[in-house]
Amino acid sequence: MSASMTAQLVTDALIMAIWRRGKPDSLLHHSDQGNQYASELFQRLITDHGITCSINRSGNVWDNSAMESFFSSLKSERTARKVYRTRDDAIADVFNYIERFYNPRRRHSTLDI
């Protein structure tokens, strides 16, 4: 999480995901049309790792329903009624939700795991 969405941020996030889970035989990375995803840095990373890039059509949230579902869960189960004193408090709480609850306990049916 960061105060701004940059090519470095999304590149670091994808590197972390590959490092933590390994690279599967085939991987589809789906994003919106943000310039950070179209950046040379990010595009080189996905090309170097043989990742297929998929980008939302403008205004179509159904293109990535799995991620829309995740963010809906995050908001309704964790952040909707919270007021964080600092950005660091928010980062720690969201990290805790994702890494200690959502990822280990939720069934990832779209990934068949």
C-alpha positions as CSV (number, residue, x, y, z in Angstrom):
1,M,0.0,0.0,0.0
2,S,1.2,3.5,-0.8
3,A,0.0,7.0,-0.9
4,S,0.3,6.9,-4.7
5,M,-0.1,4.3,-7.4
6,T,3.2,4.0,-9.2
7,A,4.8,1.6,-11.7
8,Q,7.3,0.7,-8.9
9,L,4.6,-0.2,-6.5
10,V,2.7,-2.6,-8.8
11,T,6.0,-4.1,-10.0
12,D,7.1,-4.7,-6.4
13,A,3.7,-6.2,-5.6
14,L,4.0,-8.6,-8.5
15,I,7.6,-9.5,-7.6
16,M,6.4,-10.3,-4.0
17,A,3.6,-12.5,-5.3
18,I,5.9,-14.5,-7.6
19,W,8.5,-14.8,-4.8
20,R,5.9,-16.0,-2.2
21,R,3.9,-18.4,-4.4
22,G,6.3,-19.2,-7.2
23,K,5.4,-18.8,-10.9
24,P,2.8,-21.2,-12.1
25,D,2.9,-22.7,-15.6
26,S,0.5,-20.1,-16.8
27,L,-0.4,-16.8,-15.2
28,L,-2.9,-14.1,-16.2
29,H,-2.4,-10.7,-14.6
30,H,-5.6,-8.7,-14.8
31,S,-5.6,-4.9,-14.2
32,D,-7.4,-1.7,-14.9
33,Q,-6.1,0.7,-17.5
34,G,-3.8,2.6,-15.2
35,N,-0.6,3.9,-16.6
36,Q,1.4,2.1,-13.9
37,Y,0.4,-1.2,-15.6
38,A,1.3,0.0,-19.0
39,S,4.7,1.3,-17.9
40,E,7.8,-0.1,-19.5
41,L,9.0,-1.4,-16.0
42,F,5.8,-3.4,-15.4
43,Q,5.4,-4.7,-18.9
44,R,9.1,-5.9,-19.0
45,L,8.5,-7.8,-15.7
46,I,5.4,-9.6,-17.0
47,T,7.1,-10.4,-20.3
48,D,10.3,-11.7,-18.6
49,H,8.1,-14.0,-16.5
50,G,5.9,-15.2,-19.4
51,I,2.8,-13.7,-17.8
52,T,-0.2,-12.9,-19.9
53,C,-1.5,-9.4,-19.5
54,S,-5.3,-8.6,-19.4
55,I,-6.7,-5.1,-19.0
56,N,-10.2,-4.1,-18.0
57,R,-12.4,-2.4,-20.6
58,S,-13.2,1.1,-19.4
59,G,-16.0,1.2,-16.9
60,N,-16.5,-2.6,-16.9
61,V,-16.1,-4.0,-13.4
62,W,-17.3,-7.5,-14.6
63,D,-14.0,-8.0,-16.4
64,N,-12.4,-8.9,-13.1
65,S,-15.1,-10.2,-10.9
66,A,-12.7,-12.2,-8.7
67,M,-10.8,-9.1,-7.6
68,E,-14.0,-7.1,-7.3
69,S,-15.3,-9.8,-5.0
70,F,-12.1,-9.6,-2.9
71,F,-12.3,-5.8,-2.5
72,S,-16.0,-6.1,-1.6
73,S,-15.1,-8.5,1.2
74,L,-12.2,-6.4,2.4
75,K,-14.4,-3.3,2.6
76,S,-17.5,-5.0,4.2
77,E,-15.6,-7.3,6.6
78,R,-12.7,-5.1,7.6
79,T,-12.5,-1.4,6.7
80,A,-16.1,-0.1,6.2
81,R,-16.6,1.0,9.8
82,K,-13.0,1.7,10.8
83,V,-11.3,5.0,11.2
84,Y,-7.5,4.6,11.1
85,R,-5.4,7.1,13.0
86,T,-2.5,6.8,10.6
87,R,-1.7,5.4,7.2
88,D,0.6,2.9,9.0
89,D,-2.3,1.7,11.1
90,A,-4.4,1.1,8.0
91,I,-1.5,-0.7,6.2
92,A,-1.0,-3.0,9.2
93,D,-4.7,-3.8,9.5
94,V,-5.2,-4.5,5.9
95,F,-2.1,-6.6,5.8
96,N,-3.3,-8.5,8.8
97,Y,-6.7,-9.2,7.1
98,I,-5.1,-10.4,3.9
99,E,-2.3,-12.5,5.2
100,R,-3.7,-13.8,8.5
101,F,-7.4,-14.3,7.5
102,Y,-8.3,-14.0,3.8
103,N,-5.4,-15.9,2.2
104,P,-5.1,-18.7,4.7
105,R,-8.8,-19.3,5.4
106,R,-10.7,-18.4,2.3
107,R,-11.2,-20.9,-0.5
108,H,-9.9,-19.6,-3.7
109,S,-12.4,-21.3,-6.0
110,T,-11.3,-19.4,-9.1
111,L,-7.8,-20.8,-8.6
112,D,-9.1,-24.3,-7.7
113,I,-7.2,-24.2,-4.3
